[in-house]
Amino acid sequence: MEPELVDENGVDMTVIRWFLDLTIEERFAHLDEWRTMSAALMKAFREQHLHEDS
Amino acid sequence: MSSTFTKTLELLIDGGVELVVVGMASAIAQGAPLTTMDLDIVHRRTPENVERLLKVLTAIDAVYRTDRRGIPPGREALLGAGHQLLRTRVGIVDCLGTMALGGVDLGYEDLLARSISLRLDGREILVLSLEAYIEAKRGAGRPKDLAVLPTLEATLREIRARGG
């Protein structure tokens, strides 16, 4: 039987399997990447709104 | 290069601090593909352990993040059951005296039976089991807790399917 790609709640099982295959150190490293990306997005959002307000 | 959480945990473990990693970081460590900004720990509240924790927190410039005055955590506060919400130069660290699970507040000793041991960069760390974290999230019952349940449960299912 083929492994399920998306479960009954809509969770992407390929992402679950990919993350489970990483080491703990790699999992935590992804958090840092997410934080950096998130901070860049927030900065861009603020700058855009400052620009629109001026 | 070590990540923020790895670095922080290494400092705590190398400093001899007895702790259980709880919160989202515990689930991420076990393989749940989720995100968080803060590292939540429940530390053992003996005077000796609090002294060790305080030493590490001082070394990483920990101060209360909810107070603009830059106040560092004190010994008495860390000996108590409350939550010390801190920011440090290596990231956000919340030191919890207890955490709610199954309708009761549990301390370090209580959580040992609900924790598993993992290896992080050659060091042993205790983390709250995924089963217990799911129980805590379900018990908390806020929209933000319930929103992550499908991902946590799918992760647990996959771990079990792999024989874990």
Backbone of each chain as ProteinMPNN parsed JSONL, in Angstrom:
{"seq_chain_A": "MEPELVDENGVDMTVIRWFLDLTIEERFAHLDEWRTMSAALMKAFREQHLHEDS", "coords_chain_A": {"N_chain_A": [[0.843, -1.193, 0.0], [0.492, 2.257, -0.797], [2.179, 4.874, 0.977], [0.337, 7.321, 2.878], [-0.173, 10.626, 1.587], [-1.37, 12.948, 2.435], [-2.989, 13.434, 5.48], [-6.15, 12.642, 7.214], [-6.758, 15.035, 8.429], [-5.715, 16.915, 6.841], [-3.021, 17.258, 7.096], [0.206, 17.461, 5.78], [1.841, 14.678, 5.098], [4.27, 14.166, 3.937], [5.898, 16.22, 4.706], [6.006, 15.775, 7.438], [7.38, 13.314, 7.462], [9.781, 14.037, 6.232], [10.819, 15.857, 8.144], [11.068, 14.223, 10.355], [13.122, 12.608, 9.553], [15.36, 14.118, 9.942], [18.161, 15.099, 12.042], [18.138, 16.0, 15.554], [19.635, 18.311, 15.914], [19.585, 19.353, 13.34], [16.865, 19.843, 13.077], [16.465, 21.865, 14.974], [18.091, 23.775, 13.807], [16.622, 24.483, 11.59], [14.672, 26.008, 12.775], [16.011, 28.383, 13.357], [16.438, 29.31, 10.773], [13.82, 29.785, 10.02], [13.167, 31.814, 11.826], [14.861, 33.888, 10.959], [13.869, 34.288, 8.397], [11.26, 35.024, 9.011], [11.696, 37.393, 10.446], [12.719, 38.976, 8.401], [10.527, 39.135, 6.702], [8.719, 40.495, 8.347], [10.028, 42.915, 8.604], [9.984, 43.829, 5.98], [7.241, 44.082, 5.658], [6.64, 46.103, 7.529], [8.112, 48.232, 6.467], [6.842, 48.567, 4.033], [4.318, 49.417, 4.865], [4.982, 51.752, 6.194], [5.824, 53.224, 4.067], [3.458, 53.385, 2.595], [1.923, 54.878, 4.371], [3.187, 57.318, 4.403]], "CA_chain_A": [[0.0, 0.0, 0.0], [1.24, 3.515, -0.856], [2.017, 5.687, 2.197], [-0.554, 8.467, 2.655], [0.522, 11.89, 1.359], [-2.045, 13.931, 3.282], [-3.868, 12.659, 6.361], [-7.57, 13.039, 7.226], [-6.87, 16.425, 8.909], [-5.065, 17.802, 5.882], [-1.587, 17.4, 7.399], [1.082, 16.94, 4.726], [2.68, 13.641, 5.723], [5.627, 14.19, 3.368], [6.652, 17.156, 5.553], [6.227, 15.062, 8.709], [8.427, 12.295, 7.257], [11.037, 14.746, 5.97], [11.331, 16.431, 9.388], [11.447, 13.105, 11.237], [14.388, 12.045, 9.072], [16.464, 15.003, 10.323], [18.653, 14.969, 13.418], [17.608, 17.072, 16.418], [20.407, 19.523, 15.627], [19.073, 19.902, 12.075], [15.503, 20.361, 13.331], [16.608, 23.161, 15.649], [18.693, 24.716, 12.856], [15.53, 24.983, 10.747], [13.983, 27.063, 13.53], [16.764, 29.62, 13.16], [16.159, 29.766, 9.407], [12.457, 30.313, 10.041], [13.2, 33.092, 12.55], [15.498, 34.865, 10.074], [12.914, 34.561, 7.317], [10.134, 35.692, 9.624], [12.134, 38.75, 10.763], [12.848, 39.698, 7.122], [9.166, 39.397, 6.227], [8.137, 41.53, 9.201], [10.71, 44.166, 8.267], [9.459, 44.251, 4.677], [5.848, 44.476, 5.887], [6.655, 47.403, 8.216], [8.618, 49.242, 5.533], [5.793, 48.791, 3.033], [3.254, 50.192, 5.483], [5.52, 53.091, 6.447], [5.85, 53.865, 2.756], [2.057, 53.683, 2.242], [1.409, 55.895, 5.284], [3.835, 58.626, 4.213]], "C_chain_A": [[0.884, 1.251, 0.0], [1.104, 4.275, 0.461], [1.15, 6.914, 1.901], [0.26, 9.75, 2.502], [-0.048, 12.989, 2.248], [-3.006, 13.16, 4.176], [-5.284, 13.238, 6.398], [-7.774, 14.471, 7.73], [-6.204, 17.421, 7.958], [-3.584, 18.01, 6.149], [-0.766, 16.717, 6.308], [2.068, 15.945, 5.347], [4.096, 13.609, 5.147], [6.516, 15.133, 4.192], [6.972, 16.49, 6.886], [7.4, 14.085, 8.542], [9.782, 12.944, 7.015], [11.639, 15.253, 7.285], [11.791, 15.331, 10.35], [12.795, 12.503, 10.83], [15.601, 12.901, 9.448], [16.954, 14.662, 11.733], [18.041, 16.104, 14.242], [18.329, 18.393, 16.113], [19.898, 20.183, 14.342], [17.67, 20.492, 12.264], [15.583, 21.741, 13.983], [17.212, 24.203, 14.694], [17.624, 25.299, 11.93], [14.751, 26.088, 11.446], [14.676, 28.403, 13.336], [16.5, 30.196, 11.768], [14.787, 30.418, 9.353], [12.421, 31.688, 10.711], [13.778, 34.198, 11.66], [14.538, 35.284, 8.974], [11.749, 35.395, 7.845], [10.479, 37.157, 9.928], [12.235, 39.584, 9.487], [11.469, 40.059, 6.58], [8.514, 40.518, 7.031], [8.723, 42.897, 8.871], [10.133, 44.724, 6.95], [8.018, 44.758, 4.82], [5.79, 45.876, 6.509], [7.075, 48.51, 7.245], [7.564, 49.593, 4.5], [4.698, 49.684, 3.611], [3.705, 51.61, 5.807], [5.468, 53.894, 5.158], [4.434, 54.292, 2.356], [1.498, 54.804, 3.084], [1.984, 57.272, 4.999], [3.308, 59.332, 2.971]], "O_chain_A": [[1.893, 1.306, 0.702], [0.008, 4.32, 1.02], [1.218, 7.48, 0.809], [1.259, 9.945, 3.195], [0.682, 13.846, 2.748], [-3.761, 12.319, 3.688], [-5.581, 14.208, 5.7], [-8.828, 15.065, 7.498], [-6.14, 18.618, 8.24], [-2.95, 18.844, 5.503], [-1.004, 15.561, 5.958], [3.009, 16.337, 6.036], [5.016, 13.091, 5.781], [7.712, 14.892, 4.359], [8.081, 16.627, 7.403], [8.299, 14.037, 9.381], [10.804, 12.476, 7.516], [12.838, 15.096, 7.515], [12.78, 15.492, 11.066], [13.516, 11.957, 11.664], [16.741, 12.464, 9.291], [16.248, 14.019, 12.511], [17.492, 17.055, 13.686], [17.706, 19.454, 16.062], [19.791, 21.407, 14.261], [17.338, 21.52, 11.674], [14.866, 22.665, 13.599], [16.873, 25.384, 14.774], [17.706, 26.461, 11.532], [14.232, 26.996, 10.797], [14.022, 29.432, 13.171], [16.356, 31.408, 11.602], [14.605, 31.463, 8.728], [11.745, 32.604, 10.243], [13.247, 35.307, 11.616], [14.406, 36.466, 8.656], [11.311, 36.35, 7.203], [9.664, 38.052, 9.702], [11.88, 40.763, 9.486], [11.267, 41.157, 6.062], [7.84, 41.384, 6.471], [8.016, 43.905, 8.857], [9.839, 45.913, 6.832], [7.629, 45.737, 4.183], [5.006, 46.724, 6.083], [6.472, 49.583, 7.208], [7.402, 50.756, 4.131], [4.208, 50.592, 2.94], [2.923, 52.556, 5.711], [5.12, 55.075, 5.15], [4.224, 55.395, 1.852], [0.695, 55.603, 2.603], [1.356, 58.284, 5.311], [3.743, 60.441, 2.66]]}, "seq_chain_B": "MSSTFTKTLELLIDGGVELVVVGMASAIAQGAPLTTMDLDIVHRRTPENVERLLKVLTAIDAVYRTDRRGIPPGREALLGAGHQLLRTRVGIVDCLGTMALGGVDLGYEDLLARSISLRLDGREILVLSLEAYIEAKRGAGRPKDLAVLPTLEATLREIRARGG", "coords_chain_B": {"N_chain_B": [[27.797, 25.445, 12.44], [26.252, 25.911, 15.611], [22.73, 25.888, 16.346], [20.418, 28.295, 17.762], [18.797, 27.115, 19.837], [20.173, 24.72, 20.285], [22.65, 25.675, 21.144], [21.907, 27.084, 23.476], [20.839, 25.022, 25.065], [23.074, 23.408, 25.315], [24.716, 25.038, 26.876], [23.245, 25.091, 29.239], [23.148, 22.373, 29.961], [25.872, 21.719, 30.101], [26.435, 23.329, 32.198], [25.488, 21.92, 34.246], [22.802, 21.943, 34.881], [19.769, 20.622, 35.963], [17.052, 19.695, 34.116], [13.914, 19.643, 32.294], [13.035, 19.769, 28.968], [10.276, 21.427, 27.807], [7.146, 22.431, 26.242], [6.852, 23.781, 22.88], [9.366, 23.352, 21.812], [10.092, 20.853, 22.739], [8.482, 19.165, 21.292], [9.328, 19.726, 18.701], [11.947, 18.845, 18.842], [11.445, 16.155, 18.891], [10.537, 15.722, 16.379], [8.321, 17.048, 15.289], [7.153, 19.104, 12.756], [7.107, 22.112, 13.398], [7.025, 25.547, 14.569], [8.693, 27.827, 16.807], [9.487, 30.536, 19.032], [10.49, 30.53, 21.538], [12.341, 28.857, 24.143], [11.254, 26.566, 26.339], [11.69, 25.51, 29.623], [11.442, 23.205, 32.37], [12.779, 23.402, 35.42], [14.703, 21.71, 37.974], [13.824, 22.399, 41.251], [15.69, 22.713, 43.417], [17.861, 24.2, 45.854], [20.567, 23.946, 45.062], [20.463, 23.298, 42.338], [19.089, 25.494, 41.307], [20.959, 27.414, 41.804], [22.947, 26.674, 39.989], [21.537, 27.03, 37.626], [21.032, 29.769, 37.725], [23.601, 30.739, 37.48], [24.238, 30.071, 34.821], [22.231, 31.531, 33.521], [22.944, 34.119, 34.222], [25.371, 34.312, 32.908], [24.529, 34.403, 30.285], [23.261, 36.757, 30.117], [20.536, 37.019, 31.031], [17.369, 38.538, 31.267], [14.183, 39.743, 32.476], [11.723, 39.563, 30.016], [9.357, 40.843, 29.853], [9.557, 43.19, 31.073], [10.758, 46.408, 30.848], [12.904, 47.367, 32.204], [15.099, 45.759, 32.364], [15.576, 43.699, 34.269], [17.248, 41.176, 36.022], [16.612, 37.61, 36.573], [15.819, 36.376, 39.847], [17.057, 34.392, 42.63], [15.044, 33.528, 44.456], [12.713, 33.705, 42.926], [13.2, 31.77, 40.986], [13.168, 29.538, 42.525], [10.563, 29.234, 43.039], [7.177, 28.23, 42.004], [6.347, 29.556, 39.792], [6.355, 31.094, 36.443], [9.177, 32.194, 34.759], [9.761, 34.497, 32.493], [12.039, 35.028, 30.127], [14.539, 36.962, 28.323], [17.533, 36.412, 26.566], [21.021, 36.733, 25.591], [21.291, 34.682, 23.827], [18.813, 34.048, 22.944], [15.246, 33.528, 23.54], [14.243, 32.388, 26.676], [12.221, 30.493, 28.707], [11.801, 29.879, 32.011], [10.243, 27.544, 33.791], [8.639, 26.887, 36.805], [6.728, 25.01, 37.303], [4.529, 23.038, 35.209], [1.298, 22.858, 33.622], [-0.457, 19.853, 33.453], [-2.718, 17.423, 32.633], [-4.593, 18.633, 34.269], [-3.284, 19.268, 36.605], [-0.566, 20.995, 38.261], [2.69, 20.312, 37.453], [5.945, 19.58, 38.649], [9.551, 19.407, 38.138], [10.381, 16.807, 39.127], [7.99, 15.363, 38.953], [7.598, 15.377, 36.251], [9.513, 13.734, 35.184], [8.714, 11.082, 34.776], [7.138, 11.393, 32.587], [8.753, 12.001, 30.54], [11.253, 11.768, 27.926], [14.514, 10.606, 26.984], [16.913, 12.212, 24.971], [19.57, 12.544, 22.511], [21.662, 15.251, 22.141], [23.937, 16.754, 20.251], [25.856, 15.023, 21.361], [25.228, 15.15, 24.019], [23.073, 14.287, 26.777], [19.651, 14.978, 26.817], [16.626, 15.721, 28.526], [13.339, 15.52, 27.455], [9.929, 16.518, 27.372], [7.605, 13.973, 26.731], [6.124, 13.346, 23.513], [3.521, 12.405, 23.62], [2.696, 13.31, 26.149], [2.947, 16.05, 25.734], [1.01, 16.494, 23.793], [-1.227, 15.886, 25.306], [-1.081, 17.987, 27.163], [-1.467, 20.192, 25.483], [-4.024, 19.682, 24.543], [-5.393, 19.856, 26.916], [-4.955, 22.537, 27.581], [-6.417, 23.836, 25.637], [-6.855, 26.261, 24.188], [-7.468, 28.213, 21.192], [-4.981, 28.488, 19.822], [-3.549, 26.352, 20.814], [-5.059, 24.14, 20.073], [-4.868, 24.341, 17.354], [-2.43, 23.262, 16.568], [-2.627, 20.617, 17.108], [-3.398, 18.61, 15.084], [-0.987, 18.351, 13.57], [0.838, 17.559, 15.543], [-0.304, 15.144, 16.344], [-0.218, 13.688, 13.97], [2.516, 13.466, 13.673], [3.182, 11.903, 15.895], [1.816, 9.574, 15.23], [3.228, 8.777, 12.959], [5.756, 8.333, 14.063], [5.177, 6.144, 15.671], [4.43, 4.338, 13.694], [6.859, 3.876, 12.625], [7.944, 2.345, 14.474], [8.698, 3.552, 16.811]], "CA_chain_B": [[27.486, 26.341, 13.56], [25.108, 25.451, 16.392], [21.546, 26.736, 16.327], [20.135, 28.985, 19.018], [18.332, 26.178, 20.87], [21.253, 23.777, 20.597], [23.643, 26.42, 21.913], [21.354, 27.377, 24.81], [20.738, 23.771, 25.829], [24.443, 22.975, 25.639], [25.185, 25.85, 28.008], [22.523, 24.662, 30.447], [23.56, 21.008, 30.33], [27.269, 21.787, 30.53], [26.433, 24.016, 33.489], [24.997, 20.973, 35.255], [21.414, 22.254, 35.26], [18.805, 19.529, 35.775], [15.873, 20.308, 33.506], [13.17, 18.947, 31.251], [12.572, 20.688, 27.925], [8.834, 21.265, 27.58], [6.728, 23.378, 25.224], [6.958, 23.399, 21.475], [10.73, 22.87, 21.524], [10.157, 19.409, 23.018], [7.832, 18.491, 20.157], [10.203, 19.903, 17.533], [13.085, 17.935, 19.059], [11.004, 14.782, 18.589], [10.261, 15.594, 14.956], [7.118, 17.753, 14.804], [7.6, 20.241, 11.941], [6.418, 23.318, 13.836], [7.988, 26.609, 14.873], [8.524, 28.568, 18.055], [10.564, 31.491, 19.309], [11.017, 30.389, 22.897], [12.747, 27.571, 24.704], [10.635, 26.406, 27.663], [12.247, 24.42, 30.439], [11.052, 23.077, 33.777], [14.036, 23.067, 36.115], [14.564, 21.15, 39.32], [13.837, 23.565, 42.132], [16.485, 22.586, 44.644], [18.767, 25.36, 45.934], [21.809, 23.702, 44.309], [20.187, 23.375, 40.9], [18.743, 26.888, 40.992], [22.241, 28.139, 41.799], [23.595, 26.363, 38.701], [20.732, 27.677, 36.575], [21.262, 31.212, 37.84], [24.955, 30.994, 36.971], [24.159, 30.054, 33.35], [21.381, 32.658, 33.096], [23.744, 35.349, 34.382], [26.395, 34.295, 31.848], [23.916, 34.711, 28.979], [22.605, 38.063, 30.276], [19.079, 36.858, 31.079], [16.54, 39.537, 31.969], [12.748, 39.545, 32.203], [11.417, 40.197, 28.733], [8.11, 41.592, 29.977], [9.855, 44.397, 31.85], [11.734, 47.182, 30.085], [14.014, 47.828, 33.048], [16.248, 44.848, 32.265], [15.782, 43.07, 35.586], [17.617, 39.743, 35.92], [15.828, 36.746, 37.472], [16.432, 36.167, 41.168], [17.066, 33.045, 43.207], [13.738, 33.21, 45.053], [11.74, 33.509, 41.842], [13.489, 30.483, 40.329], [12.825, 28.465, 43.47], [9.106, 29.173, 43.1], [6.471, 27.436, 40.993], [5.907, 30.423, 38.699], [7.039, 31.115, 35.148], [10.089, 33.325, 34.581], [9.831, 34.692, 31.039], [13.306, 35.746, 29.998], [15.278, 37.047, 27.059], [18.967, 36.309, 26.828], [21.73, 37.047, 24.344], [21.196, 33.544, 22.903], [17.416, 33.8, 22.599], [14.216, 33.593, 24.578], [14.21, 31.201, 27.537], [11.228, 30.552, 29.776], [12.092, 28.918, 33.085], [8.97, 27.275, 34.455], [8.738, 26.097, 38.028], [5.806, 23.891, 37.061], [3.671, 23.178, 34.02], [0.004, 22.196, 33.786], [-0.638, 18.63, 32.668], [-3.78, 16.607, 33.222], [-5.318, 19.394, 35.276], [-2.467, 19.589, 37.783], [0.732, 21.605, 37.99], [3.746, 19.326, 37.718], [7.316, 20.073, 38.721], [10.592, 18.598, 37.486], [10.358, 15.392, 39.56], [6.761, 14.751, 38.425], [7.679, 15.276, 34.789], [10.499, 12.727, 34.756], [8.01, 9.889, 34.296], [6.474, 11.726, 31.317], [9.795, 12.541, 29.662], [12.148, 10.817, 27.279], [15.883, 11.087, 26.876], [17.411, 12.331, 23.592], [20.965, 12.972, 22.413], [21.845, 16.511, 21.423], [25.363, 17.073, 20.145], [26.617, 14.198, 22.289], [24.769, 15.329, 25.399], [21.736, 13.748, 27.029], [18.652, 15.957, 27.275], [15.297, 15.181, 28.813], [12.264, 16.327, 26.867], [8.581, 16.022, 27.632], [7.233, 13.083, 25.629], [5.141, 13.905, 22.587], [2.188, 12.027, 24.145], [2.382, 14.225, 27.254], [2.781, 17.395, 25.186], [-0.311, 16.513, 23.149], [-2.187, 15.946, 26.421], [-1.024, 19.347, 27.714], [-2.065, 21.093, 24.495], [-5.459, 19.416, 24.534], [-5.885, 20.379, 28.193], [-4.936, 24.006, 27.547], [-7.66, 24.055, 24.906], [-7.024, 27.548, 23.504], [-7.374, 28.014, 19.738], [-3.587, 28.318, 19.358], [-3.111, 25.005, 21.201], [-5.804, 23.163, 19.275], [-4.455, 24.465, 15.948], [-1.242, 22.445, 16.264], [-2.87, 19.202, 17.439], [-3.301, 17.68, 13.949], [0.417, 18.114, 13.208], [1.455, 16.781, 16.626], [-0.841, 13.774, 16.317], [0.31, 13.023, 12.769], [3.924, 13.153, 13.967], [3.191, 10.765, 16.829], [1.37, 8.398, 14.468], [4.324, 8.367, 12.076], [6.815, 7.781, 14.931], [4.731, 4.797, 16.066], [4.472, 3.493, 12.493], [8.274, 3.548, 12.417], [8.364, 1.489, 15.585], [9.184, 4.368, 17.937]], "C_chain_B": [[26.225, 25.862, 14.281], [23.943, 26.424, 16.287], [21.326, 27.335, 17.709], [19.738, 28.016, 20.134], [19.431, 25.199, 21.279], [22.279, 24.444, 21.508], [23.152, 26.646, 23.348], [21.302, 26.112, 25.665], [22.12, 23.244, 26.214], [24.973, 23.731, 26.851], [24.535, 25.387, 29.307], [23.01, 23.282, 30.915], [25.002, 21.0, 30.826], [27.405, 22.491, 31.88], [25.862, 23.146, 34.597], [23.56, 21.197, 35.68], [20.51, 21.054, 34.955], [17.498, 20.145, 35.284], [15.176, 19.331, 32.565], [12.742, 20.005, 30.242], [11.084, 20.402, 27.7], [8.438, 22.232, 26.459], [6.998, 22.868, 23.825], [8.343, 22.849, 21.13], [10.841, 21.363, 21.766], [9.557, 18.624, 21.851], [8.702, 18.57, 18.907], [11.406, 18.951, 17.643], [12.718, 16.503, 18.677], [10.524, 14.618, 17.143], [8.994, 16.244, 14.455], [7.555, 18.991, 14.03], [6.826, 21.516, 12.249], [7.465, 24.373, 14.188], [7.691, 27.227, 16.241], [9.689, 29.522, 18.226], [11.245, 31.173, 20.633], [11.331, 28.953, 23.299], [12.176, 27.489, 26.118], [11.286, 25.243, 28.397], [11.56, 24.402, 31.805], [12.306, 22.594, 34.49], [13.733, 22.477, 37.491], [14.768, 22.283, 40.331], [14.507, 23.296, 43.483], [17.427, 23.791, 44.684], [20.02, 25.174, 45.075], [21.57, 23.857, 42.808], [19.838, 24.803, 40.465], [20.019, 27.735, 40.941], [22.953, 27.923, 40.459], [22.862, 27.058, 37.549], [21.002, 29.182, 36.557], [22.627, 31.602, 37.259], [24.937, 31.044, 35.433], [23.356, 31.26, 32.86], [22.139, 33.982, 33.198], [24.769, 35.449, 33.248], [25.812, 34.65, 30.481], [23.024, 35.964, 29.063], [21.075, 37.969, 30.285], [18.422, 37.991, 31.867], [15.08, 39.235, 31.639], [12.38, 40.261, 30.91], [10.125, 40.997, 28.779], [8.313, 42.892, 30.756], [10.987, 45.153, 31.152], [12.966, 47.585, 30.896], [15.231, 46.907, 33.014], [16.594, 44.177, 33.581], [16.147, 41.595, 35.416], [16.776, 38.898, 36.877], [16.577, 36.528, 38.784], [16.284, 34.734, 41.629], [15.682, 32.634, 43.713], [12.696, 32.906, 43.982], [11.947, 32.144, 41.19], [13.211, 29.293, 41.244], [11.309, 28.258, 43.54], [8.495, 28.409, 41.936], [6.093, 28.245, 39.752], [6.756, 30.309, 37.436], [7.906, 32.363, 35.046], [10.334, 33.464, 33.076], [11.005, 35.618, 30.727], [13.754, 35.908, 28.549], [16.747, 37.058, 27.425], [19.688, 36.67, 25.525], [21.749, 35.858, 23.381], [19.739, 33.181, 22.603], [16.489, 33.855, 23.809], [14.198, 32.277, 25.352], [13.157, 31.416, 28.616], [11.537, 29.462, 30.789], [10.818, 28.725, 33.905], [9.224, 26.44, 35.708], [7.875, 24.847, 37.922], [5.119, 24.102, 35.716], [2.39, 22.366, 34.224], [-0.097, 20.99, 32.862], [-1.689, 17.774, 33.373], [-4.495, 17.315, 34.369], [-4.541, 19.688, 36.552], [-1.14, 20.215, 37.361], [1.843, 20.643, 38.4], [5.121, 19.993, 37.706], [8.279, 19.095, 38.054], [10.481, 17.107, 37.824], [9.141, 14.662, 38.995], [6.886, 14.484, 36.92], [8.651, 14.195, 34.3], [9.815, 11.5, 34.158], [7.32, 10.124, 32.956], [7.478, 12.249, 30.29], [10.595, 11.425, 29.011], [13.533, 11.456, 27.141], [16.304, 11.108, 25.404], [18.885, 12.736, 23.636], [21.031, 14.235, 21.572], [23.333, 16.832, 21.426], [26.196, 16.303, 21.177], [26.204, 14.319, 23.744], [23.377, 14.74, 25.558], [20.814, 14.876, 27.456], [17.34, 15.242, 27.522], [14.269, 16.105, 28.184], [10.925, 15.68, 27.22], [8.159, 15.145, 26.457], [6.16, 13.733, 24.759], [3.714, 13.602, 23.065], [1.763, 13.011, 25.234], [2.156, 15.644, 26.736], [1.416, 17.531, 24.51], [-1.399, 16.629, 24.223], [-2.248, 17.366, 27.005], [-1.708, 20.338, 26.778], [-3.588, 20.939, 24.48], [-6.097, 20.003, 25.802], [-5.942, 21.894, 28.202], [-6.145, 24.507, 26.745], [-7.871, 25.394, 24.22], [-6.909, 27.311, 21.996], [-5.951, 27.761, 19.257], [-3.027, 26.935, 19.732], [-3.771, 23.956, 20.302], [-5.337, 23.169, 17.822], [-3.285, 23.55, 15.596], [-1.47, 20.955, 16.526], [-2.791, 18.26, 16.232], [-1.86, 17.357, 13.554], [1.115, 17.264, 14.277], [0.992, 15.327, 16.57], [-0.334, 12.998, 15.098], [1.77, 12.616, 12.988], [4.011, 11.92, 14.865], [2.803, 9.473, 16.106], [2.51, 7.858, 13.604], [5.483, 7.757, 12.891], [6.449, 6.349, 15.313], [4.775, 3.84, 14.879], [5.898, 3.043, 12.197], [8.824, 2.681, 13.553], [8.895, 2.244, 16.783], [8.204, 4.444, 19.081]], "O_chain_B": [[25.252, 25.458, 13.644], [24.14, 27.632, 16.155], [21.958, 26.94, 18.689], [20.273, 28.084, 21.241], [19.599, 24.89, 22.459], [22.72, 23.868, 22.503], [23.889, 26.427, 24.309], [21.672, 26.129, 26.839], [22.307, 22.703, 27.304], [25.597, 23.149, 27.739], [25.191, 25.301, 30.345], [23.248, 23.06, 32.102], [25.323, 20.365, 31.831], [28.372, 22.272, 32.61], [25.763, 23.575, 35.747], [23.136, 20.701, 36.724], [20.492, 20.542, 33.836], [16.914, 21.003, 35.946], [15.755, 18.346, 32.108], [12.155, 21.021, 30.614], [10.695, 19.264, 27.434], [9.31, 22.793, 25.796], [7.324, 21.7, 23.611], [8.477, 21.986, 20.262], [11.595, 20.676, 21.077], [10.056, 17.564, 21.473], [8.803, 17.606, 18.148], [11.819, 18.336, 16.66], [13.559, 15.738, 18.205], [10.152, 13.52, 16.726], [8.611, 16.024, 13.306], [8.254, 19.843, 14.579], [5.989, 21.95, 11.457], [8.665, 24.108, 14.11], [6.572, 27.147, 16.748], [10.752, 29.335, 17.632], [12.415, 31.497, 20.837], [10.692, 27.995, 22.865], [12.572, 28.256, 26.995], [11.415, 24.141, 27.863], [11.153, 25.44, 32.326], [12.827, 21.517, 34.2], [12.676, 22.706, 38.078], [15.75, 23.022, 40.271], [13.962, 23.611, 44.541], [17.755, 24.344, 43.634], [20.486, 26.118, 44.437], [22.37, 24.468, 42.099], [20.242, 25.255, 39.393], [20.134, 28.655, 40.131], [23.49, 28.862, 39.871], [23.479, 27.596, 36.63], [21.176, 29.781, 35.495], [22.778, 32.652, 36.634], [25.534, 31.931, 34.823], [23.748, 31.929, 31.903], [21.984, 34.859, 32.349], [25.004, 36.526, 32.702], [26.531, 35.146, 29.613], [22.165, 36.197, 28.214], [20.4, 38.755, 29.62], [18.851, 38.349, 32.964], [14.78, 38.561, 30.653], [12.696, 41.438, 30.737], [9.825, 41.748, 27.851], [7.353, 43.601, 31.059], [12.051, 44.588, 30.899], [13.948, 48.081, 30.344], [16.277, 47.239, 33.572], [17.762, 44.096, 33.961], [15.434, 40.852, 34.742], [16.28, 39.409, 37.881], [17.807, 36.502, 38.818], [15.489, 33.966, 41.087], [15.211, 31.531, 43.435], [11.903, 31.974, 44.113], [10.981, 31.447, 40.879], [13.039, 28.169, 40.773], [10.835, 27.237, 44.037], [9.19, 27.995, 41.008], [5.583, 27.693, 38.777], [7.723, 29.55, 37.368], [7.411, 33.475, 35.23], [11.029, 32.648, 32.47], [10.975, 36.814, 31.018], [13.404, 35.115, 27.675], [17.157, 37.625, 28.438], [19.054, 36.884, 24.492], [22.178, 36.005, 22.237], [19.47, 32.109, 22.061], [16.893, 34.18, 24.925], [14.145, 31.196, 24.765], [13.2, 32.404, 29.349], [11.534, 28.275, 30.465], [10.377, 29.628, 34.617], [9.926, 25.429, 35.673], [8.247, 23.771, 38.392], [5.128, 25.201, 35.162], [2.389, 21.337, 34.898], [0.143, 21.085, 31.658], [-1.56, 17.45, 34.553], [-4.945, 16.677, 35.321], [-5.079, 20.291, 37.481], [-0.657, 19.993, 36.25], [1.918, 20.217, 39.553], [5.412, 20.848, 36.87], [7.865, 18.087, 37.482], [10.487, 16.255, 36.935], [9.232, 13.498, 38.604], [6.355, 13.505, 36.397], [8.609, 13.795, 33.136], [10.277, 10.946, 33.16], [6.957, 9.171, 32.266], [7.097, 12.864, 29.295], [10.61, 10.29, 29.485], [13.684, 12.677, 27.178], [16.079, 10.14, 24.676], [19.382, 13.208, 24.658], [20.529, 14.286, 20.449], [23.914, 17.142, 22.466], [27.115, 16.852, 21.786], [26.776, 13.656, 24.609], [22.598, 14.694, 24.607], [21.149, 15.648, 28.355], [16.988, 14.29, 26.827], [14.323, 17.323, 28.358], [10.816, 14.46, 27.347], [8.339, 15.536, 25.303], [5.387, 14.569, 25.228], [2.816, 14.434, 22.932], [0.627, 13.487, 25.248], [1.285, 16.359, 27.232], [0.75, 18.558, 24.641], [-2.366, 17.375, 24.065], [-3.327, 17.878, 27.303], [-2.441, 21.219, 27.227], [-4.332, 21.918, 24.413], [-7.19, 20.567, 25.761], [-6.869, 22.478, 28.763], [-6.803, 25.474, 27.129], [-8.963, 25.65, 23.713], [-6.318, 26.319, 21.57], [-5.73, 26.92, 18.385], [-2.141, 26.414, 19.054], [-3.126, 23.017, 19.838], [-5.396, 22.148, 17.138], [-3.163, 23.11, 14.452], [-0.617, 20.127, 16.207], [-2.173, 17.2, 16.338], [-1.549, 16.209, 13.236], [1.886, 16.36, 13.953], [1.789, 14.401, 16.727], [-0.055, 11.802, 15.185], [2.201, 11.553, 12.542], [4.811, 11.015, 14.624], [3.389, 8.416, 16.342], [2.729, 6.649, 13.525], [6.108, 6.789, 12.46], [7.293, 5.453, 15.285], [5.116, 2.667, 15.035], [6.125, 1.987, 11.606], [10.005, 2.337, 13.581], [9.484, 1.644, 17.682], [8.481, 5.094, 20.089]]}, "name": "protein", "num_of_chains": 2, "seq": "MEPELVDENGVDMTVIRWFLDLTIEERFAHLDEWRTMSAALMKAFREQHLHEDSMSSTFTKTLELLIDGGVELVVVGMASAIAQGAPLTTMDLDIVHRRTPENVERLLKVLTAIDAVYRTDRRGIPPGREALLGAGHQLLRTRVGIVDCLGTMALGGVDLGYEDLLARSISLRLDGREILVLSLEAYIEAKRGAGRPKDLAVLPTLEATLREIRARGG"}
